[in-house]
Amino acid sequence: MLTYGSRLNCGQINYMLNNMSDINAIISTDSRPQLPFELQLEQNSYQCVQILRDLPERRLVMKAIDSFGKNVVIKLFANQAKAQKDFERELQGIDVVKPVTVKTPKLLLSVSEPHGSALVYDFIENSQTFHLDSAVTERLALLSELMLTLHLSGIYQDDIHLDNLLLSGDEIVLIDLGSVKQSSDGKALDKDTSLTNLARLFAQFSLQQRSHLMPLLKAYYEGRDWHYSADEQQQFALLLEKTWQQRKTQFLKKCFRPCTMTYYQKNIHWQVAAKRDFWQQSQLQSVRDIEALFAGAQVLKAGNTATVVRTKLAGREVVIKRYNIKNLGHALSRCWRPSRAAASWCNANLLIFSGIPTTEPLAFIEKRIGPLRQTAYFISEYHEAEELLDVYQQRMPTESEVSQIQTIFSDLKTMQVGHGDMKAQNLLLDKQGKIRLIDLDAMREYSNKKQAIMAHLQDKKRFLKNWKNPELEAFFRVMLQGQNTRL
C-alpha cells in the first residue's frame, strides 16, 4: 500500500489520497504536493526533498531521505500503459546488467500496484554527471572500458547520454536502465549496432570536445580487434554527424513542449516556454506580470523595436528584452510569424546545446490573441560583462580571447549557422575572461552549404567593420583567416 502526506509545517494540510490515485496524483503537476513531503512505500517512509527528472503525467524521479537518514532515489511510474512499460523495461534492464562488471545503483525496493509503480535506489553520494573538463585521458579510458564491457557482453543503452553516466571517484556509474537492451543471442554486439551506439555517445559532447574523443574511438577499435583505418574514421565521422543532427532536432523540439527541462504553455492569451525550475520560482501568471517588471528596472536599451532592462526575478539577475510593436503595419507583418523572442529562445538553446557560450536562456513569452502574436519577451541570465568594442579600444586582445573568438566563428561555420549581426557589441567579455555571444534573434541555420558560407562571410565582414583602429582591424582580419598570430 502507498500513501503520502506533507508534514505539518506552518499550517500545511496533511494529504491522504485513496489507494487508486496516490502515485498518479504525485506525478500529476496539478495535484502534486509541495516539497518536501512524506511518502510511504509499503512499510518504508521517505521524505521527498528534490525533483531530479519529471516526465509530466508519466514518470517522476525524486531524491528522498529514508527513515534512517539515508539518501535514496525514488522513481514513480503512473498507471498508464506507457509508464508501466517504462517500469517493466527498467526491471528488465536491471536483470540484464546484473552479470556484467558495470557499476549501477543498488535497487532497494520495487513496488507494483494498480495505481502505479515505484523503484527505490541507493543515492550515489559525491557523484557528478560525466564530463571532460579535467583529467581527459583518465576519463576517456573509463568511458572506453565501460563501452567495451557492455558491447562485448551484447549490451547497450539505447538512450545513452551523459546524464545517465555518473562519475563516482574513479568509476562510472550507469543509471536509468530502462533503455538497456541486449543482443538476441547474448553474444558481442555486431559492428553496426556497436558503432551506432558509440556515435550516440559521441554526439552528447560539444563540438570543441570532439577532437578529444578520437583516442577513445581508436582504443575501442583495438578492444574489439577491428582494423582502425582512415576509411573507418571517415565512415564514423559521417555517422556521428547524422546522429548529432538527429539529437539536435530532438533537443530543440524539447524547448517547445513540456518535459523535464521545459515548462510550456500555450493558450489564446499567451505562449510561454521556460526552464522548468526558473518558471516554478518566478511565479509569473500572465503577460501583465512580466510587463510590471519593467517599472523601476534598469534600462539597458530603449529602442523603437526593442526595450532591454535588467531586473531581478526568481532570485536571479536577469535581462528582459521586449520586442515592441511599432505600429499597425508592423503588427500585421509580425503577427503570423514566430516572434523574435521565440527565435532568441530557440537559438540560445541551440548555442548551449552546441557548446558555444551565450547568456543562459530562461524563458520567452508571447502575448497572443488566438493565433495572432503581439508583444513578445525574451528572458536571459544577466552577466556582468563588457562589450568587446569597448574592451579593445583600451587594449589588444589576449591569446585566450583570440582563441575564443576563433572558436565561436569556427563552430558557427561547422554548424552552418549565420549570426546575422556579428558586431563587437554582441560579444561580451566577463570578469572571468569568458566571451559570450548575444543578440540571437537574427541568427539562422542553413541547410544549403553555399548560403551558409555566404552567411559566414557576412558575419566576418560585420565583425571587421567594427574596428576604426587600422592595426586592430588588420589583426582581426589575419585572425579570421586562420593564420597564427603572436601578440
C-alpha positions as CSV (number, residue, x, y, z in Angstrom):
1,M,0.0,0.0,0.0
2,L,1.2,3.5,-0.8
3,T,0.2,6.7,0.9
4,Y,1.7,10.1,1.2
5,G,1.4,13.3,3.2
6,S,3.0,16.6,3.8
7,R,4.4,17.0,7.3
8,L,2.5,19.6,9.3
9,N,4.6,22.8,8.9
10,C,3.3,26.4,9.1
11,G,-0.3,25.2,8.8
12,Q,0.3,22.8,5.8
13,I,-2.5,20.3,5.4
14,N,-1.9,16.6,5.7
15,Y,-2.6,14.8,2.4
16,M,-4.1,11.3,2.3
17,L,-5.2,10.0,-1.1
18,N,-7.1,6.8,-1.8
19,N,-5.1,3.8,-2.9
20,M,-6.3,4.0,-6.6
21,S,-4.8,7.5,-7.2
22,D,-1.8,8.1,-5.0
23,I,1.1,7.7,-7.5
24,N,-0.8,9.4,-10.3
25,A,-1.6,12.3,-8.1
26,I,2.0,12.7,-7.1
27,I,3.2,12.6,-10.7
28,S,0.5,15.0,-11.9
29,T,1.7,18.6,-11.8
30,D,-1.9,19.7,-10.9
31,S,-2.2,17.7,-7.7
32,R,1.4,17.2,-6.7
33,P,2.1,18.1,-3.1
34,Q,4.7,20.8,-2.4
35,L,8.2,19.7,-1.5
36,P,9.2,18.5,1.0
37,F,6.5,15.8,1.5
38,E,6.3,12.4,3.2
39,L,5.9,9.3,1.1
40,Q,5.2,5.8,2.3
41,L,6.0,2.8,0.1
42,E,4.9,-0.5,1.8
43,Q,6.3,-0.2,5.3
44,N,9.0,2.3,4.4
45,S,8.7,6.1,5.0
46,Y,10.6,8.6,2.9
47,Q,10.9,12.4,2.9
48,C,10.9,13.6,-0.7
49,V,13.1,16.7,-1.0
50,Q,14.1,17.3,-4.6
51,I,12.8,16.5,-8.1
52,L,15.5,15.1,-10.3
53,R,13.6,14.3,-13.5
54,D,10.0,15.0,-14.5
55,L,8.1,13.5,-17.4
56,P,4.7,15.1,-16.9
57,E,1.8,12.7,-16.2
58,R,4.1,9.7,-16.8
59,R,7.2,9.4,-14.6
60,L,8.7,11.3,-11.7
61,V,12.2,10.9,-10.2
62,M,13.0,12.3,-6.8
63,K,15.7,12.5,-4.2
64,A,14.5,11.4,-0.8
65,I,15.6,10.6,2.7
66,D,14.6,7.3,4.3
67,S,13.7,6.8,7.9
68,F,17.3,6.1,8.8
69,G,18.5,9.4,7.3
70,K,20.0,7.8,4.2
71,N,19.6,9.4,0.8
72,V,17.8,7.4,-1.9
73,V,16.4,7.9,-5.4
74,I,12.7,7.2,-5.9
75,K,11.2,6.6,-9.4
76,L,7.4,6.8,-9.6
77,F,5.6,5.4,-12.7
78,A,2.0,6.3,-13.4
79,N,-0.6,3.5,-14.0
80,Q,-1.0,4.4,-17.7
81,A,0.2,1.9,-20.3
82,K,3.4,3.7,-21.5
83,A,4.5,4.4,-17.9
84,Q,4.1,0.8,-16.9
85,K,6.1,-0.3,-20.0
86,D,8.8,2.0,-18.7
87,F,8.7,0.3,-15.3
88,E,8.9,-3.2,-16.9
89,R,11.8,-2.2,-19.1
90,E,13.7,-0.8,-16.1
91,L,13.3,-4.1,-14.2
92,Q,14.4,-6.0,-17.3
93,G,17.4,-3.6,-17.7
94,I,18.5,-4.3,-14.1
95,D,18.4,-8.0,-14.8
96,V,20.4,-7.7,-18.0
97,V,23.2,-5.7,-16.4
98,K,23.5,-7.8,-13.2
99,P,26.0,-10.4,-14.6
100,V,28.3,-7.7,-16.0
101,T,31.1,-5.9,-14.2
102,V,29.4,-2.5,-14.6
103,K,28.6,-0.3,-11.6
104,T,24.9,0.6,-11.2
105,P,22.9,1.9,-8.2
106,K,21.6,-0.8,-5.9
107,L,17.9,-1.5,-6.1
108,L,16.4,-1.3,-2.6
109,L,12.7,-1.7,-3.2
110,S,10.3,-2.4,-6.1
111,V,6.6,-1.7,-5.7
112,S,3.9,-2.6,-8.3
113,E,0.3,-1.8,-7.6
114,P,-2.9,-1.0,-9.6
115,H,-2.4,2.8,-9.1
116,G,1.2,2.9,-10.2
117,S,4.7,1.5,-9.6
118,A,7.8,2.6,-7.8
119,L,11.5,1.8,-7.6
120,V,13.8,2.9,-4.8
121,Y,17.6,3.0,-5.5
122,D,20.7,3.9,-3.5
123,F,21.7,7.5,-4.0
124,I,25.2,7.7,-5.4
125,E,26.9,10.2,-3.0
126,N,29.6,12.7,-4.2
127,S,28.9,11.9,-7.8
128,Q,28.6,14.2,-10.8
129,T,27.5,13.9,-14.4
130,F,30.2,12.6,-16.7
131,H,32.3,15.4,-18.3
132,L,35.7,16.1,-19.8
133,D,36.6,19.4,-18.1
134,S,39.6,17.8,-16.5
135,A,41.6,14.6,-16.4
136,V,40.6,14.0,-20.1
137,T,42.8,11.0,-20.7
138,E,41.8,9.1,-17.5
139,R,38.1,9.8,-18.1
140,L,38.2,8.7,-21.7
141,A,39.8,5.5,-20.5
142,L,37.0,4.9,-18.1
143,L,34.4,5.6,-20.9
144,S,36.2,3.2,-23.3
145,E,36.3,0.5,-20.7
146,L,32.6,0.9,-20.0
147,M,31.5,0.8,-23.6
148,L,33.7,-2.2,-24.4
149,T,32.4,-4.1,-21.3
150,L,28.8,-3.5,-22.3
151,H,29.2,-4.2,-26.0
152,L,31.4,-7.3,-25.6
153,S,28.6,-8.7,-23.4
154,G,26.0,-7.9,-26.1
155,I,24.5,-5.0,-24.0
156,Y,24.0,-1.4,-24.9
157,Q,22.0,1.6,-23.5
158,D,19.8,2.7,-26.4
159,D,19.2,6.1,-24.9
160,I,22.7,6.8,-23.9
161,H,23.5,10.3,-22.8
162,L,25.8,12.0,-20.2
163,D,23.0,12.4,-17.6
164,N,22.9,8.6,-17.4
165,L,26.6,8.4,-16.7
166,L,27.8,9.4,-13.2
167,L,31.4,9.9,-12.1
168,S,31.9,8.5,-8.7
169,G,35.5,8.6,-7.7
170,D,37.4,6.6,-10.3
171,E,34.3,4.7,-11.5
172,I,31.4,5.4,-14.0
173,V,28.0,4.5,-12.6
174,L,25.4,3.6,-15.2
175,I,21.9,4.8,-14.3
176,D,18.4,4.9,-16.0
177,L,18.5,1.2,-17.0
178,G,15.1,1.3,-18.7
179,S,16.8,1.8,-22.1
180,V,19.3,-1.1,-21.6
181,K,19.0,-3.7,-24.3
182,Q,20.8,-7.0,-25.1
183,S,21.5,-8.8,-28.4
184,S,19.2,-11.7,-29.1
185,D,21.9,-14.3,-28.9
186,G,23.7,-12.8,-25.9
187,K,27.0,-12.5,-27.9
188,A,29.0,-9.4,-28.5
189,L,27.2,-6.7,-30.4
190,D,27.5,-6.6,-34.2
191,K,29.6,-3.8,-35.7
192,D,26.7,-1.6,-37.0
193,T,24.9,-1.7,-33.6
194,S,28.1,-1.0,-31.7
195,L,29.2,2.0,-33.8
196,T,25.6,3.4,-33.9
197,N,25.6,3.3,-30.1
198,L,29.1,4.8,-29.9
199,A,28.0,7.6,-32.2
200,R,25.1,8.4,-30.0
201,L,27.5,8.7,-27.1
202,F,29.9,10.9,-29.0
203,A,27.1,13.1,-30.1
204,Q,26.5,14.1,-26.4
205,F,29.7,16.1,-26.4
206,S,30.2,19.6,-27.6
207,L,31.8,20.4,-31.0
208,Q,35.0,21.6,-29.2
209,Q,35.3,18.2,-27.4
210,R,35.0,16.0,-30.4
211,S,38.8,16.1,-31.1
212,H,39.4,14.6,-27.6
213,L,37.2,11.7,-28.5
214,M,39.3,10.2,-31.3
215,P,41.7,8.4,-28.9
216,L,38.6,6.7,-27.4
217,L,37.5,5.6,-30.9
218,K,40.9,4.1,-31.6
219,A,41.0,2.4,-28.2
220,Y,37.5,1.0,-28.8
221,Y,38.5,-0.5,-32.2
222,E,41.6,-2.0,-30.7
223,G,39.5,-3.5,-27.9
224,R,37.2,-5.1,-30.5
225,D,40.1,-6.3,-32.6
226,W,38.9,-4.2,-35.6
227,H,41.1,-2.6,-38.1
228,Y,41.3,1.2,-37.4
229,S,41.8,2.8,-40.9
230,A,41.3,6.2,-42.3
231,D,38.3,4.9,-44.2
232,E,36.8,3.7,-40.9
233,Q,37.4,7.1,-39.3
234,Q,35.6,8.8,-42.2
235,Q,32.6,6.5,-42.1
236,F,32.3,7.0,-38.4
237,A,32.6,10.8,-38.8
238,L,29.6,10.7,-41.3
239,L,27.6,8.5,-38.8
240,L,28.4,10.9,-36.0
241,E,27.3,14.0,-37.9
242,K,24.0,12.3,-38.8
243,T,23.5,11.2,-35.2
244,W,24.3,14.7,-33.9
245,Q,21.8,16.3,-36.3
246,Q,19.1,13.9,-35.0
247,R,19.9,14.7,-31.4
248,K,19.9,18.4,-32.1
249,T,16.4,18.2,-33.7
250,Q,15.1,16.3,-30.7
251,F,16.6,18.7,-28.3
252,L,15.1,21.8,-30.0
253,K,11.7,20.1,-30.0
254,K,12.0,19.8,-26.2
255,C,12.4,23.6,-26.0
256,F,8.8,23.9,-27.2
257,R,7.0,21.1,-25.3
258,P,6.5,20.1,-21.7
259,C,9.4,17.9,-20.4
260,T,11.8,17.7,-17.5
261,M,13.8,20.6,-19.0
262,T,11.0,22.9,-20.2
263,Y,7.8,24.3,-18.8
264,Y,5.5,25.0,-21.8
265,Q,2.0,26.5,-22.0
266,K,0.0,27.8,-25.0
267,N,-3.5,29.2,-25.0
268,I,-5.5,32.0,-26.6
269,H,-3.8,34.7,-24.4
270,W,-0.1,33.8,-24.4
271,Q,2.6,31.3,-25.2
272,V,5.4,30.6,-22.8
273,A,8.4,28.3,-22.7
274,A,10.8,28.4,-19.8
275,K,13.4,26.4,-17.9
276,R,11.2,24.5,-15.6
277,D,13.0,25.4,-12.3
278,F,13.1,29.0,-13.2
279,W,9.4,29.2,-14.1
280,Q,8.4,27.5,-10.9
281,Q,10.3,30.1,-8.9
282,S,9.2,33.1,-11.0
283,Q,5.5,32.9,-10.0
284,L,4.6,34.8,-13.3
285,Q,1.0,34.2,-14.0
286,S,0.3,36.4,-17.1
287,V,1.9,38.8,-19.5
288,R,0.8,41.6,-17.2
289,D,3.2,40.3,-14.5
290,I,6.1,40.4,-16.9
291,E,5.2,43.9,-18.1
292,A,5.1,45.1,-14.5
293,L,8.8,44.2,-14.1
294,F,9.7,47.0,-16.5
295,A,8.6,49.6,-13.9
296,G,11.7,50.7,-12.0
297,A,14.1,48.3,-13.8
298,Q,17.5,49.4,-15.1
299,V,17.1,50.3,-18.7
300,L,20.0,48.9,-20.9
301,K,18.5,49.8,-24.2
302,A,15.4,51.9,-25.2
303,G,14.8,51.5,-28.9
304,N,11.9,51.6,-31.2
305,T,11.8,47.9,-31.9
306,A,13.1,46.6,-28.6
307,T,13.4,47.6,-25.0
308,V,16.0,45.9,-22.8
309,V,16.1,46.0,-19.0
310,R,18.0,44.5,-16.1
311,T,15.9,43.4,-13.1
312,K,15.6,40.6,-10.5
313,L,13.3,37.6,-11.0
314,A,13.1,34.3,-9.1
315,G,16.1,35.4,-7.1
316,R,18.3,35.9,-10.1
317,E,19.6,38.9,-12.0
318,V,18.0,38.7,-15.4
319,V,17.8,40.6,-18.7
320,I,14.4,41.0,-20.3
321,K,14.2,42.0,-23.9
322,R,10.8,43.2,-25.0
323,Y,10.2,43.2,-28.7
324,N,7.9,46.2,-29.3
325,I,5.1,46.6,-31.9
326,K,5.7,49.9,-33.5
327,N,2.5,50.5,-35.4
328,L,-0.4,48.7,-37.1
329,G,1.7,47.8,-40.2
330,H,4.4,46.3,-38.1
331,A,1.8,44.4,-36.1
332,L,0.3,42.9,-39.2
333,S,3.7,41.9,-40.6
334,R,4.7,40.1,-37.3
335,C,1.5,38.6,-36.0
336,W,1.6,35.4,-38.2
337,R,5.4,34.7,-37.9
338,P,7.2,33.2,-35.0
339,S,8.3,36.1,-32.7
340,R,11.9,37.2,-32.4
341,A,11.6,36.3,-28.7
342,A,10.9,32.7,-29.8
343,A,13.8,32.8,-32.2
344,S,16.1,34.1,-29.5
345,W,14.9,31.3,-27.2
346,C,15.5,28.6,-29.8
347,N,18.8,30.0,-31.0
348,A,20.2,30.4,-27.4
349,N,19.3,26.8,-26.6
350,L,21.0,25.7,-29.9
351,L,24.2,27.5,-28.8
352,I,24.1,26.0,-25.3
353,F,23.5,22.5,-26.9
354,S,26.5,23.1,-29.2
355,G,28.8,24.3,-26.5
356,I,29.0,27.9,-27.8
357,P,28.9,30.3,-24.9
358,T,26.0,32.6,-24.6
359,T,23.9,34.0,-21.7
360,E,21.7,31.3,-20.3
361,P,18.2,31.4,-21.8
362,L,15.5,31.3,-19.1
363,A,12.2,31.9,-20.9
364,F,10.3,33.5,-23.8
365,I,6.7,34.8,-23.6
366,E,4.4,35.9,-26.4
367,K,1.2,37.9,-25.9
368,R,-1.4,36.4,-28.3
369,I,-5.0,36.9,-29.5
370,G,-5.7,33.3,-30.6
371,P,-3.2,32.5,-33.3
372,L,-2.1,36.1,-33.7
373,R,1.2,37.1,-32.0
374,Q,1.7,40.5,-30.3
375,T,4.3,41.8,-27.9
376,A,7.0,39.2,-27.0
377,Y,9.6,38.9,-24.3
378,F,12.9,37.0,-24.0
379,I,14.4,36.5,-20.6
380,S,18.1,35.5,-20.1
381,E,20.5,35.4,-17.2
382,Y,22.4,38.6,-16.6
383,H,26.2,38.5,-16.6
384,E,28.5,41.4,-15.5
385,A,30.4,41.9,-18.7
386,E,31.8,44.4,-21.2
387,E,31.3,44.7,-25.0
388,L,34.4,43.7,-26.9
389,L,34.2,47.1,-28.8
390,D,34.8,48.9,-25.5
391,V,37.4,46.5,-24.2
392,Y,39.6,46.6,-27.3
393,Q,39.6,50.4,-27.5
394,Q,41.7,50.2,-24.4
395,R,44.0,47.2,-25.2
396,M,44.8,44.4,-27.6
397,P,43.1,41.0,-27.1
398,T,44.8,38.3,-25.1
399,E,45.7,34.9,-26.6
400,S,42.8,33.3,-24.7
401,E,40.3,35.8,-26.1
402,V,41.7,35.3,-29.6
403,S,41.2,31.6,-29.3
404,Q,37.7,32.0,-28.0
405,I,36.7,34.3,-30.9
406,Q,38.2,31.9,-33.4
407,T,36.3,29.0,-31.9
408,I,33.0,30.8,-32.0
409,F,33.4,31.6,-35.7
410,S,34.7,28.1,-36.4
411,D,31.8,26.4,-34.6
412,L,29.2,28.6,-36.2
413,K,30.7,27.7,-39.6
414,T,30.7,24.0,-38.8
415,M,27.0,24.2,-37.8
416,Q,26.2,26.2,-40.9
417,V,24.8,29.0,-38.8
418,G,24.9,32.7,-39.5
419,H,24.6,35.1,-36.6
420,G,23.2,37.9,-38.8
421,D,24.6,40.8,-36.7
422,M,28.1,39.9,-35.6
423,K,29.1,43.3,-34.4
424,A,31.6,43.6,-31.5
425,Q,28.8,44.9,-29.2
426,N,27.2,41.4,-29.4
427,L,30.3,39.7,-28.0
428,L,30.6,40.2,-24.2
429,L,33.7,39.6,-22.1
430,D,33.0,38.8,-18.4
431,K,35.3,39.2,-15.4
432,Q,36.4,35.5,-15.7
433,G,37.7,36.2,-19.2
434,K,34.9,34.3,-21.0
435,I,33.4,35.6,-24.2
436,R,29.7,35.1,-24.8
437,L,27.7,35.7,-28.0
438,I,24.3,37.5,-27.6
439,D,21.5,39.1,-29.6
440,L,20.4,36.0,-31.4
441,D,17.1,36.9,-32.9
442,A,18.6,37.2,-36.4
443,M,20.6,34.0,-36.1
444,R,19.7,31.4,-38.8
445,E,20.7,27.8,-39.6
446,Y,21.2,27.0,-43.2
447,S,20.6,23.6,-44.9
448,N,22.2,25.0,-48.2
449,K,26.0,24.9,-47.8
450,K,26.6,27.8,-50.2
451,Q,24.1,30.0,-48.3
452,A,25.8,29.0,-45.1
453,I,29.3,30.1,-46.5
454,M,27.8,33.4,-47.6
455,A,26.3,34.0,-44.1
456,H,29.6,33.1,-42.5
457,L,31.5,35.6,-44.7
458,Q,28.9,38.3,-43.9
459,D,29.4,37.6,-40.2
460,K,33.2,38.1,-40.6
461,K,32.7,41.2,-42.7
462,R,30.4,42.7,-40.0
463,F,32.8,41.9,-37.2
464,L,35.7,43.5,-39.1
465,K,33.7,46.6,-39.7
466,N,33.8,47.5,-36.0
467,W,37.4,48.4,-35.8
468,K,38.4,52.0,-36.5
469,N,42.0,51.3,-35.5
470,P,43.7,50.0,-38.7
471,E,46.2,47.9,-36.6
472,L,43.3,46.2,-34.8
473,E,41.3,45.7,-38.0
474,A,44.3,44.1,-39.7
475,F,45.0,41.9,-36.6
476,F,41.4,40.5,-36.7
477,R,41.5,40.1,-40.4
478,V,44.6,37.8,-40.1
479,M,43.0,36.0,-37.1
480,L,39.8,35.2,-39.1
481,Q,41.9,33.9,-42.0
482,G,43.1,31.2,-39.6
483,Q,46.7,32.4,-39.6
484,N,48.9,32.1,-36.5
485,T,49.2,35.5,-34.8
486,R,51.6,36.3,-32.0
487,L,50.6,39.2,-29.7
